[in-house]
Amino acid sequence: ADAPAGTSDAGSAYQPADLGYTYGQPAIARLANGRWAVLVPNGYFPDCSKPEKPLRCEEAGTPPAYAALFVLDAQTGAVIAELKTPAIDGVQAYGLSTPVLGDYDNDQIDDVAFAGDLAGNLWRFDLSSSRPSEWKVSLAYQPAAQGTQPITVMPRLMPDPSINSFIVVFGTGKYLANSDKADTTLQSIYAD
């Protein structure tokens, strides 16, 4: 079955080259199948056009046209899934940051993860199924201009009991490279 428009499924193959510089922190999750997992964001890739590029930038390769969240078995270290952001017209996706986990029904099983990227998008990772092949990735928030308000820190979740959902709060901004010192782009805090 095809994923709904604007979503992707976990059926794609694991690609170790999708792991960049991992500034984000992993998150520990209890999955719907009862197993414990470690969620690792794919991190950032170097911009070889900038003065602060790595020494061997030409060997780093071209970053993928998507961001990814790796789900690893906490006991064995095996890759359970690589959840890639879907291709959506007008949306760039790269440099996934630290994910936050949410449990909708307070059963101590994580149902969802949210993470931002350097393009300023907020992604929703649906982990509610006990089958990784049924996990979905969708765009939760898209900025007006891609890349001007990067999300580099973990979002926060606030429960909204009236609709059995979460309000996702996140801030934008980046202070990772020398060029960021002079950046005066307006940054914001959002609640979605």
Backbone as a printed PyTorch tensor [residue, N CA C, xyz], in Angstrom:
tensor([[[ 0.8420, -1.1870,  0.0000],
         [ 0.0000,  0.0000,  0.0000],
         [ 0.8780,  1.2370,  0.0000]],

        [[ 0.4410,  2.2530, -0.7130],
         [ 1.1990,  3.5030, -0.7740],
         [ 0.9610,  4.3260,  0.4790]],

        [[ 1.9980,  5.0870,  0.8600],
         [ 1.8620,  6.0020,  1.9880],
         [ 1.0370,  7.2000,  1.5490]],

        [[ 0.2720,  7.8210,  2.4550],
         [-0.4810,  9.0150,  2.0980],
         [ 0.4560, 10.1190,  1.6130]],

        [[-0.0730, 11.0480,  0.8270],
         [ 0.7380, 12.1600,  0.3260],
         [ 1.3870, 12.8940,  1.4880]],

        [[ 2.6580, 13.2140,  1.3390],
         [ 3.3780, 13.9270,  2.3910],
         [ 3.8730, 13.0350,  3.4990]],

        [[ 3.8110, 11.7100,  3.2890],
         [ 4.3280, 10.7880,  4.2960],
         [ 5.2450,  9.7790,  3.6260]],

        [[ 6.0480,  9.1270,  4.4230],
         [ 6.8460,  8.0120,  3.9150],
         [ 6.7440,  6.8870,  4.9120]],

        [[ 7.0230,  5.6720,  4.4540],
         [ 6.9760,  4.5450,  5.3690],
         [ 8.3780,  4.0560,  5.6750]],

        [[ 8.4760,  3.0890,  6.5460],
         [ 9.7720,  2.5980,  6.9960],
         [10.3170,  1.5020,  6.0870]],

        [[ 9.6790,  1.2620,  4.9590],
         [10.0710,  0.1640,  4.1020],
         [11.3600,  0.3770,  3.3220]],

        [[11.9450,  1.5610,  3.3890],
         [13.1620,  1.8030,  2.6200],
         [14.3700,  1.1870,  3.3170]],

        [[15.3740,  0.8720,  2.5280],
         [16.5570,  0.1940,  3.0540],
         [17.4190,  1.1270,  3.8850]],

        [[18.0850,  0.5400,  4.8400],
         [19.0110,  1.2560,  5.7180],
         [20.2510,  1.6630,  4.9240]],

        [[20.6830,  2.9080,  5.0770],
         [21.8400,  3.4290,  4.3530],
         [22.8000,  4.0690,  5.3630]],

        [[23.9070,  3.3890,  5.7250],
         [24.8190,  3.9490,  6.7330],
         [25.4070,  5.2940,  6.3280]],

        [[25.5170,  5.5670,  5.0340],
         [26.0720,  6.8440,  4.5910],
         [25.1620,  8.0210,  4.9340]],

        [[23.9260,  7.7570,  5.3610],
         [23.0060,  8.8300,  5.7340],
         [23.3140,  9.4100,  7.1060]],

        [[24.2750,  8.8390,  7.8190],
         [24.6470,  9.3460,  9.1330],
         [25.7160, 10.4200,  8.9670]],

        [[25.3880, 11.6510,  9.3520],
         [26.3290, 12.7610,  9.2360],
         [26.9820, 13.0550, 10.5690]],

        [[27.2480, 14.3460, 10.8310],
         [27.8070, 14.7740, 12.1040],
         [26.6570, 14.8410, 13.1080]],

        [[26.6500, 13.9580, 14.0830],
         [25.5090, 13.8350, 14.9820],
         [25.6530, 14.7630, 16.1860]],

        [[25.1920, 15.9800, 16.0340],
         [25.1520, 16.9440, 17.1370],
         [24.0000, 16.6090, 18.0760]],

        [[22.9090, 16.0850, 17.5110],
         [21.7350, 15.7590, 18.3040],
         [21.9880, 14.5830, 19.2280]],

        [[21.2040, 14.5110, 20.2910],
         [21.3270, 13.4210, 21.2500],
         [20.3470, 12.3090, 20.8990]],

        [[20.7320, 11.0620, 21.1360],
         [19.7850,  9.9670, 20.9190],
         [18.6960,  9.9920, 21.9890]],

        [[17.5970,  9.3390, 21.6810],
         [16.4910,  9.2170, 22.6330],
         [16.2130,  7.7360, 22.8500]],

        [[15.8410,  7.3750, 24.0630],
         [15.5150,  5.9920, 24.4040],
         [13.9950,  5.8490, 24.3870]],

        [[13.5120,  4.8390, 23.6520],
         [12.0680,  4.6520, 23.5040],
         [11.6820,  3.2180, 23.8260]],

        [[10.4920,  3.0680, 24.3660],
         [ 9.8910,  1.7360, 24.4950],
         [ 8.8720,  1.6310, 23.3690]],

        [[ 9.0520,  0.6410, 22.5090],
         [ 8.2260,  0.5010, 21.3130],
         [ 6.9650, -0.3080, 21.5820]],

        [[ 6.0320, -0.2500, 20.6260],
         [ 4.7520, -0.9430, 20.7630],
         [ 4.9060, -2.4590, 20.8180]],

        [[ 6.0380, -2.9980, 20.3500],
         [ 6.2570, -4.4500, 20.4330],
         [ 6.9270, -4.8470, 21.7620]],

        [[ 7.0780, -3.8960, 22.6890],
         [ 7.6550, -4.1640, 23.9970],
         [ 9.1690, -4.0440, 24.0540]],

        [[ 9.8180, -3.8400, 22.9160],
         [11.2770, -3.7360, 22.8690],
         [11.7050, -2.3000, 23.1640]],

        [[12.9340, -2.1680, 23.6630],
         [13.5290, -0.8550, 23.8860],
         [14.3730, -0.5010, 22.6720]],

        [[14.3820,  0.7700, 22.3230],
         [15.1110,  1.2130, 21.1350],
         [15.8290,  2.5180, 21.4260]],

        [[16.8370,  2.7980, 20.6250],
         [17.5650,  4.0570, 20.6650],
         [17.2890,  4.7680, 19.3390]],

        [[16.7820,  5.9890, 19.4150],
         [16.4960,  6.7730, 18.2170],
         [17.6260,  7.7710, 18.0180]],

        [[18.2810,  7.6860, 16.8710],
         [19.4460,  8.5180, 16.5870],
         [19.1550,  9.3740, 15.3540]],

        [[19.1970, 10.7120, 15.4990],
         [18.9960, 11.5630, 14.3220],
         [20.2060, 11.4760, 13.3980]],

        [[19.9590, 11.6420, 12.0870],
         [21.0750, 11.4680, 11.1450],
         [22.1040, 12.5870, 11.2060]],

        [[21.8010, 13.7090, 11.8240],
         [22.8100, 14.7490, 12.0090],
         [22.9880, 15.6590, 10.8120]],

        [[24.1060, 16.3660, 10.8190],
         [24.3490, 17.4140,  9.8290],
         [25.4450, 16.9860,  8.8680]],

        [[25.3670, 17.5000,  7.6570],
         [26.3900, 17.2530,  6.6470],
         [27.1330, 18.5540,  6.3950]],

        [[28.3990, 18.4810,  6.0470],
         [29.1730, 19.7040,  5.8570],
         [28.7310, 20.4640,  4.6100]],

        [[28.8120, 21.7820,  4.6890],
         [28.6140, 22.6330,  3.5180],
         [30.0060, 22.9450,  2.9920]],

        [[30.4040, 22.2630,  1.9430],
         [31.7720, 22.3720,  1.4330],
         [32.0650, 23.7210,  0.7900]],

        [[31.0600, 24.5830,  0.6600],
         [31.2970, 25.9150,  0.1050],
         [31.6910, 26.9270,  1.1770]],

        [[31.5850, 26.5450,  2.4560],
         [31.8940, 27.4570,  3.5620],
         [33.3520, 27.3520,  3.9750]],

        [[33.9290, 28.4420,  4.5100],
         [35.3230, 28.4050,  4.9600],
         [35.5730, 27.4020,  6.0890]],

        [[34.5550, 27.1080,  6.9110],
         [34.7520, 26.1980,  8.0360],
         [34.4740, 24.7370,  7.6610]],

        [[34.6630, 24.3980,  6.3960],
         [34.4260, 23.0330,  5.9300],
         [35.4620, 22.0650,  6.5160]],

        [[35.1220, 20.7650,  6.5880],
         [36.0900, 19.7760,  7.0710],
         [37.2890, 19.6760,  6.1340]],

        [[38.3970, 19.1440,  6.6350],
         [39.6210, 19.0460,  5.8420],
         [39.4280, 18.2600,  4.5550]],

        [[38.7110, 17.1680,  4.6240],
         [38.4980, 16.3300,  3.4330],
         [37.0490, 16.4140,  2.9940]],

        [[36.5800, 17.5950,  2.7480],
         [35.1740, 17.8030,  2.4360],
         [34.7520, 17.0730,  1.1640]],

        [[35.6340, 17.0130,  0.1630],
         [35.2550, 16.3550, -1.0840],
         [34.9710, 14.8670, -0.8680]],

        [[35.5130, 14.2800,  0.1920],
         [35.2720, 12.8760,  0.4730],
         [33.9920, 12.6700,  1.2810]],

        [[33.4490, 13.7360,  1.8250],
         [32.2470, 13.6080,  2.6500],
         [31.0320, 13.2770,  1.7960]],

        [[31.0860, 13.6060,  0.5100],
         [29.9790, 13.2940, -0.3800],
         [28.8690, 14.3170, -0.3060]],

        [[27.8520, 14.0820, -1.0730],
         [26.7020, 14.9720, -1.1380],
         [25.6670, 14.5120, -0.1280]],

        [[25.1550, 15.4430,  0.6750],
         [24.1360, 15.0340,  1.6380],
         [22.9020, 14.5080,  0.9160]],

        [[22.1730, 13.5860,  1.5270],
         [20.9510, 13.0880,  0.8940],
         [19.8940, 14.1880,  0.8430]],

        [[18.8970, 14.0010,  0.0170],
         [17.8190, 14.9860, -0.1280],
         [16.7200, 14.7370,  0.8950]],

        [[17.0610, 14.1450,  2.0090],
         [16.0990, 13.8580,  3.0630],
         [16.8370, 13.8160,  4.4010]],

        [[16.0800, 13.9160,  5.4680],
         [16.6170, 13.7000,  6.8090],
         [16.1740, 12.3050,  7.2330]],

        [[16.8680, 11.7400,  8.2120],
         [16.5260, 10.3760,  8.6300],
         [16.6700, 10.2120, 10.1340]],

        [[15.8320,  9.3340, 10.6610],
         [15.8950,  8.9510, 12.0670],
         [16.1690,  7.4530, 12.1050]],

        [[17.2990,  7.0830, 12.7130],
         [17.6620,  5.6760, 12.8340],
         [17.0500,  5.1220, 14.1150]],

        [[16.3860,  3.9700, 14.0220],
         [15.8220,  3.2880, 15.1810],
         [16.6500,  2.0220, 15.3760]],

        [[17.3760,  1.9620, 16.5030],
         [18.2720,  0.8490, 16.7950],
         [17.7280,  0.0360, 17.9670]],

        [[17.8820, -1.2660, 17.9080],
         [17.5120, -2.1290, 19.0160],
         [18.4700, -1.8310, 20.1730]],

        [[17.9470, -1.4700, 21.3270],
         [18.7890, -1.0690, 22.4610],
         [19.5990, -2.2290, 23.0240]],

        [[19.1350, -3.4340, 22.8490],
         [19.8340, -4.5940, 23.4060],
         [20.9140, -5.1110, 22.4620]],

        [[20.6240, -5.1670, 21.1700],
         [21.5650, -5.7650, 20.2160],
         [22.3250, -4.7390, 19.3840]],

        [[21.8030, -3.5200, 19.2760],
         [22.4150, -2.5010, 18.4200],
         [22.0130, -2.6220, 16.9650]],

        [[21.2110, -3.6150, 16.6240],
         [20.7800, -3.8130, 15.2330],
         [19.8800, -2.6620, 14.7880]],

        [[19.9400, -2.3260, 13.5120],
         [19.0900, -1.2880, 12.9480],
         [17.7000, -1.8760, 12.7170]],

        [[16.7110, -1.3360, 13.4080],
         [15.3270, -1.7620, 13.2270],
         [14.7530, -1.0730, 11.9960]],

        [[15.0250,  0.2250, 11.8670],
         [14.5120,  0.9870, 10.7290],
         [15.3040,  2.2690, 10.5670]],

        [[15.3390,  2.7580,  9.3440],
         [15.7940,  4.1110,  9.0510],
         [14.5760,  4.8250,  8.5030]],

        [[14.0540,  5.7720,  9.2670],
         [12.8470,  6.4960,  8.8820],
         [13.2470,  7.7670,  8.1440]],

        [[13.0060,  7.7910,  6.8380],
         [13.4090,  8.9130,  5.9880],
         [12.2390,  9.8580,  5.7730]],

        [[12.5330, 11.1570,  5.7610],
         [11.4930, 12.1390,  5.4920],
         [11.0660, 12.0140,  4.0270]],

        [[ 9.7820, 12.1930,  3.7490],
         [ 9.2940, 12.0260,  2.3870],
         [ 9.6570, 13.2130,  1.4970]],

        [[ 9.6540, 12.9690,  0.1940],
         [ 9.8650, 14.0360, -0.7800],
         [ 8.5520, 14.7970, -0.9360]],

        [[ 8.6050, 16.0970, -0.6740],
         [ 7.4320, 16.9670, -0.7930],
         [ 7.8630, 18.1830, -1.5900]],

        [[ 7.0800, 18.5750, -2.5880],
         [ 7.4230, 19.7400, -3.4060],
         [ 7.6180, 20.9760, -2.5360]],

        [[ 8.7200, 21.6840, -2.7560],
         [ 9.0050, 22.9160, -2.0450],
         [ 9.6030, 22.7300, -0.6670]],

        [[ 9.8400, 21.4780, -0.2480],
         [10.3780, 21.2040,  1.0800],
         [11.7670, 20.5860,  0.9410]],

        [[12.7400, 21.2260,  1.5740],
         [14.0750, 20.6530,  1.6850],
         [14.1230, 19.9590,  3.0400]],

        [[14.8560, 18.8900,  3.1360],
         [14.9880, 18.2030,  4.4210],
         [16.4260, 17.7670,  4.5740]],

        [[17.0760, 18.2530,  5.6130],
         [18.4480, 17.8530,  5.8830],
         [18.7920, 18.2240,  7.3130]],

        [[19.7050, 17.4600,  7.9120],
         [20.2100, 17.8020,  9.2410],
         [19.2040, 17.6500, 10.3480]],

        [[18.7490, 16.4300, 10.6070],
         [17.7690, 16.1900, 11.6590],
         [18.4000, 16.4160, 13.0370]],

        [[17.6340, 17.0360, 13.9310],
         [18.1210, 17.3190, 15.2790],
         [17.5430, 16.3070, 16.2790]],

        [[17.7850, 16.5410, 17.5480],
         [17.3730, 15.6410, 18.6280],
         [15.8550, 15.4300, 18.6320]],

        [[15.3980, 14.1640, 18.6490],
         [13.9590, 13.9130, 18.7060],
         [13.4160, 13.9640, 20.1260]],

        [[12.1400, 14.2780, 20.2410],
         [11.4190, 14.1830, 21.5040],
         [10.3510, 13.1040, 21.3110]],

        [[10.0990, 12.3350, 22.3690],
         [ 9.1520, 11.2240, 22.2910],
         [ 7.8670, 11.5570, 23.0270]],

        [[ 6.7610, 11.0110, 22.5260],
         [ 5.4760, 11.2300, 23.1610],
         [ 4.6720,  9.9520, 23.2980]],

        [[ 3.9230,  9.8630, 24.3870],
         [ 3.0690,  8.7150, 24.6890],
         [ 1.6450,  9.2490, 24.8040]],

        [[ 0.7960,  8.9620, 23.8100],
         [-0.5530,  9.5240, 23.7730],
         [-1.4770,  8.9860, 24.8560]],

        [[-1.3530,  7.7100, 25.2130],
         [-2.3280,  7.1160, 26.1180],
         [-1.7590,  6.7020, 27.4710]],

        [[-0.5950,  7.2290, 27.8340],
         [ 0.0290,  6.9870, 29.1390],
         [ 0.1990,  5.5090, 29.4810]],

        [[ 0.5200,  4.6870, 28.4650],
         [ 0.7660,  3.2710, 28.7180],
         [ 2.2570,  2.9520, 28.7790]],

        [[ 3.0840,  3.9890, 28.8520],
         [ 4.5380,  3.8890, 28.9330],
         [ 5.1420,  3.2540, 27.6770]],

        [[ 4.4450,  3.4460, 26.5560],
         [ 4.9470,  3.0360, 25.2450],
         [ 4.9380,  4.2810, 24.3740]],

        [[ 6.0820,  4.5830, 23.7620],
         [ 6.1910,  5.7950, 22.9560],
         [ 5.4830,  5.6030, 21.6140]],

        [[ 4.5500,  6.5060, 21.3250],
         [ 3.7370,  6.4190, 20.1180],
         [ 4.2570,  7.2900, 18.9790]],

        [[ 4.9850,  8.3400, 19.3380],
         [ 5.3650,  9.3340, 18.3340],
         [ 6.6800,  9.9900, 18.7250]],

        [[ 7.3980, 10.4680, 17.7180],
         [ 8.5910, 11.2870, 17.9380],
         [ 8.4850, 12.5040, 17.0360]],

        [[ 9.0010, 13.6330, 17.4940],
         [ 9.0650, 14.8490, 16.6920],
         [10.5120, 15.3140, 16.6700]],

        [[10.9690, 15.8020, 15.5180],
         [12.3260, 16.3500, 15.4010],
         [12.3410, 17.4010, 14.3010]],

        [[13.1630, 18.4230, 14.5000],
         [13.3160, 19.4740, 13.5080],
         [14.5300, 19.2370, 12.6420]],

        [[14.6750, 20.0510, 11.6020],
         [15.8480, 19.9400, 10.7400],
         [16.4170, 21.3190, 10.4270]],

        [[17.5640, 21.3380,  9.7670],
         [18.2460, 22.6050,  9.4700],
         [17.4910, 23.4700,  8.4660]],

        [[16.5650, 22.8940,  7.7250],
         [15.7590, 23.6850,  6.7930],
         [14.5970, 24.3680,  7.5160]],

        [[14.3700, 24.0190,  8.7940],
         [13.3000, 24.6390,  9.5810],
         [12.0090, 23.8470,  9.6090]],

        [[12.0200, 22.6280,  9.1020],
         [10.8360, 21.7780,  9.1190],
         [10.7570, 21.0110, 10.4300]],

        [[ 9.5390, 20.7130, 10.8550],
         [ 9.3110, 19.8490, 12.0040],
         [ 8.6640, 18.5750, 11.4750]],

        [[ 9.2630, 17.4210, 11.8100],
         [ 8.8060, 16.1320, 11.3020],
         [ 8.1630, 15.3220, 12.4230]],

        [[ 7.1160, 14.5750, 12.0470],
         [ 6.3950, 13.6880, 12.9720],
         [ 6.6680, 12.2490, 12.5500]],

        [[ 7.1680, 11.4450, 13.4930],
         [ 7.4730, 10.0400, 13.2500],
         [ 6.4620,  9.2040, 14.0350]],

        [[ 5.5370,  8.5580, 13.3380],
         [ 4.4960,  7.7470, 13.9620],
         [ 5.0660,  6.3590, 14.2400]],

        [[ 5.2690,  6.0400, 15.5120],
         [ 5.8390,  4.7630, 15.9470],
         [ 4.7940,  3.8840, 16.6270]],

        [[ 3.5110,  4.1680, 16.4220],
         [ 2.4540,  3.5210, 17.1990],
         [ 2.2270,  2.0570, 16.8480]],

        [[ 2.6300,  1.6170, 15.6880],
         [ 2.4470,  0.2170, 15.3050],
         [ 3.5430, -0.6630, 15.9060]],

        [[ 3.2090, -1.9080, 16.1760],
         [ 4.2240, -2.8630, 16.6440],
         [ 5.0740, -3.3610, 15.4730]],

        [[ 4.6940, -3.0110, 14.2490],
         [ 5.4240, -3.4320, 13.0530],
         [ 6.1560, -2.2330, 12.4490]],

        [[ 7.4870, -2.2620, 12.4390],
         [ 8.2470, -1.1350, 11.8780],
         [ 7.8830, -0.7900, 10.4360]],

        [[ 7.4480, -1.7570,  9.6620],
         [ 7.0670, -1.4810,  8.2700],
         [ 5.8390, -0.5670,  8.1830]],

        [[ 5.1170, -0.4130,  9.2870],
         [ 3.9240,  0.4330,  9.3030],
         [ 4.1790,  1.8110,  9.9080]],

        [[ 5.4010,  2.0890, 10.3370],
         [ 5.7240,  3.4050, 10.8660],
         [ 5.6850,  4.4210,  9.7370]],

        [[ 5.2540,  5.6270, 10.0330],
         [ 5.0940,  6.6770,  9.0210],
         [ 5.8240,  7.9420,  9.4510]],

        [[ 6.2450,  8.7180,  8.4530],
         [ 6.8870, 10.0110,  8.6770],
         [ 6.0630, 11.0470,  7.9320]],

        [[ 5.7240, 12.1390,  8.6060],
         [ 4.9570, 13.2040,  7.9530],
         [ 5.4780, 14.5700,  8.3950]],

        [[ 5.1790, 15.5590,  7.6140],
         [ 5.5960, 16.9310,  7.8860],
         [ 4.5950, 17.5620,  8.8440]],

        [[ 5.0570, 17.9620, 10.0210],
         [ 4.1820, 18.5770, 11.0210],
         [ 4.1550, 20.0980, 10.8900]],

        [[ 5.2600, 20.6930, 10.4470],
         [ 5.3530, 22.1420, 10.2910],
         [ 6.3500, 22.4500,  9.1870]],

        [[ 5.9840, 23.3990,  8.3360],
         [ 6.8630, 23.8630,  7.2580],
         [ 7.0190, 25.3760,  7.3800]],

        [[ 8.2620, 25.8840,  7.4010],
         [ 8.4500, 27.3300,  7.5040],
         [ 8.0910, 28.0310,  6.1950]],

        [[ 7.8820, 29.3360,  6.2850],
         [ 7.5690, 30.1150,  5.0830],
         [ 8.7350, 30.1080,  4.0930]],

        [[ 9.9550, 30.1540,  4.6020],
         [11.1460, 30.1360,  3.7490],
         [12.0920, 29.0490,  4.2480]],

        [[12.3380, 28.0630,  3.4280],
         [13.2010, 26.9450,  3.7980],
         [14.6210, 27.4290,  4.1100]],

        [[15.1640, 26.9960,  5.2520],
         [16.5520, 27.2620,  5.6000],
         [16.8220, 28.5330,  6.3790]],

        [[15.8400, 29.4050,  6.5330],
         [16.1010, 30.6680,  7.2450],
         [15.9310, 30.5410,  8.7560]],

        [[15.1530, 29.5680,  9.2000],
         [14.9290, 29.3670, 10.6290],
         [15.1770, 27.8990, 10.9760]],

        [[16.4460, 27.4890, 11.0710],
         [16.7520, 26.0860, 11.3610],
         [16.3340, 25.6900, 12.7710]],

        [[15.9610, 24.4260, 12.9110],
         [15.6050, 23.8720, 14.2190],
         [16.7530, 22.9550, 14.6230]],

        [[17.5200, 23.3650, 15.6310],
         [18.7080, 22.6030, 16.0300],
         [18.5980, 21.9900, 17.4150]],

        [[17.5310, 22.2710, 18.1260],
         [17.3680, 21.7140, 19.4720],
         [16.0960, 20.8730, 19.5360]],

        [[16.0290, 20.0420, 20.5610],
         [14.8850, 19.1440, 20.7340],
         [13.6100, 19.9340, 21.0140]],

        [[12.5220, 19.6320, 20.2950],
         [11.2370, 20.2540, 20.6310],
         [10.7740, 19.7860, 22.0140]],

        [[ 9.7740, 20.4390, 22.5360],
         [ 9.1530, 20.0450, 23.8070],
         [ 7.6870, 19.7260, 23.5410]],

        [[ 7.1480, 18.7900, 24.3070],
         [ 5.7420, 18.4110, 24.1570],
         [ 4.9690, 18.8210, 25.3950]],

        [[ 3.7970, 19.3900, 25.1650],
         [ 2.8890, 19.7450, 26.2480],
         [ 1.5820, 19.0030, 25.9810]],

        [[ 1.1120, 18.1870, 26.9170],
         [-0.1180, 17.4310, 26.6690],
         [-1.3350, 18.3520, 26.5750]],

        [[-2.2140, 18.0200, 25.6560],
         [-3.4930, 18.7150, 25.5290],
         [-4.5850, 17.6700, 25.7430]],

        [[-5.0270, 17.4710, 27.0000],
         [-5.9740, 16.4020, 27.3080],
         [-7.3320, 16.5650, 26.6370]],

        [[-7.6780, 17.7720, 26.2240],
         [-8.9930, 17.9680, 25.6080],
         [-9.1030, 17.2830, 24.2550]],

        [[-7.9690, 17.0910, 23.5740],
         [-8.0050, 16.4230, 22.2640],
         [-7.0810, 15.2060, 22.2270]],

        [[-6.5780, 14.7640, 23.3890],
         [-5.6920, 13.6140, 23.4910],
         [-4.5320, 13.7110, 22.4970]],

        [[-3.8640, 14.8440, 22.5330],
         [-2.7550, 15.0890, 21.6270],
         [-1.7040, 15.9280, 22.3410]],

        [[-0.7090, 16.3500, 21.5870],
         [ 0.3490, 17.1790, 22.1420],
         [ 0.4070, 18.5170, 21.4280]],

        [[ 0.7760, 19.5330, 22.1810],
         [ 1.1890, 20.8040, 21.5930],
         [ 2.7070, 20.7120, 21.5250]],

        [[ 3.2480, 20.8900, 20.3310],
         [ 4.6890, 20.7970, 20.1270],
         [ 5.2520, 22.2110, 20.1330]],

        [[ 6.1880, 22.4720, 21.0400],
         [ 6.8130, 23.7840, 21.1590],
         [ 8.2730, 23.6460, 20.7260]],

        [[ 8.7060, 24.5410, 19.8330],
         [10.0900, 24.4860, 19.3680],
         [10.5840, 25.8770, 19.0090]],

        [[11.8790, 26.0490, 19.1510],
         [12.5250, 27.3070, 18.8030],
         [13.4310, 27.1050, 17.6010]],

        [[13.7670, 28.2160, 16.9720],
         [14.6330, 28.1440, 15.8010],
         [15.9390, 28.8730, 16.0770]],

        [[16.9220, 28.6090, 15.2400],
         [18.2160, 29.2670, 15.3510],
         [19.3420, 28.2550, 15.2790]],

        [[20.5250, 28.7570, 14.9330],
         [21.6800, 27.8800, 14.7950],
         [22.9220, 28.6640, 15.1840]],

        [[23.7610, 28.0490, 15.9870],
         [25.0300, 28.6490, 16.3740],
         [26.0850, 27.5520, 16.3630]],

        [[26.4140, 27.0780, 15.1580],
         [27.3210, 25.9510, 14.9980],
         [28.5900, 26.3010, 14.2290]],

        [[28.5280, 27.2890, 13.3550],
         [29.6580, 27.6110, 12.4850],
         [30.0560, 29.0790, 12.6660]],

        [[31.2300, 29.4290, 12.2090],
         [31.6950, 30.8170, 12.3150],
         [30.7430, 31.7930, 11.6450]],

        [[30.1640, 31.4010, 10.5110],
         [29.2570, 32.3020,  9.7970],
         [27.9970, 32.6050, 10.6100]],

        [[27.6520, 31.7670, 11.5950],
         [26.4630, 32.0040, 12.4190],
         [26.6300, 33.2110, 13.3420]],

        [[27.8670, 33.5910, 13.6410],
         [28.1070, 34.7250, 14.5410],
         [27.5570, 36.0320, 13.9830]],

        [[27.6030, 36.1800, 12.6650],
         [27.1490, 37.4200, 12.0360],
         [25.7160, 37.3310, 11.5130]],

        [[25.0780, 36.1950, 11.6540],
         [23.7210, 36.0000, 11.1290],
         [22.7180, 36.7730, 11.9810]],

        [[21.9630, 37.6600, 11.3620],
         [20.9590, 38.4500, 12.0790],
         [19.5380, 38.0790, 11.6510]],

        [[19.3710, 36.9050, 11.0610],
         [18.0520, 36.4380, 10.6530],
         [17.1450, 36.3290, 11.8810]],

        [[15.9220, 36.7820, 11.7530],
         [14.9430, 36.7160, 12.8360],
         [14.6500, 35.2550, 13.1660]],

        [[14.7580, 34.8720, 14.4300],
         [14.4330, 33.5220, 14.8790],
         [13.2010, 33.5870, 15.7710]],

        [[12.5280, 32.4570, 15.9450],
         [11.2220, 32.4440, 16.6100],
         [11.0290, 31.2350, 17.4980]],

        [[ 9.9810, 31.2950, 18.3110],
         [ 9.5070, 30.1530, 19.0690],
         [ 8.0830, 29.8820, 18.5720]],

        [[ 7.8070, 28.6130, 18.2580],
         [ 6.5110, 28.2120, 17.7120],
         [ 5.8600, 27.1730, 18.6030]],

        [[ 4.5320, 27.1290, 18.5590],
         [ 3.7520, 26.0620, 19.1840],
         [ 2.7710, 25.5770, 18.1370]],

        [[ 2.7940, 24.2770, 17.8980],
         [ 1.9500, 23.7220, 16.8340],
         [ 1.0470, 22.6510, 17.4240]]])
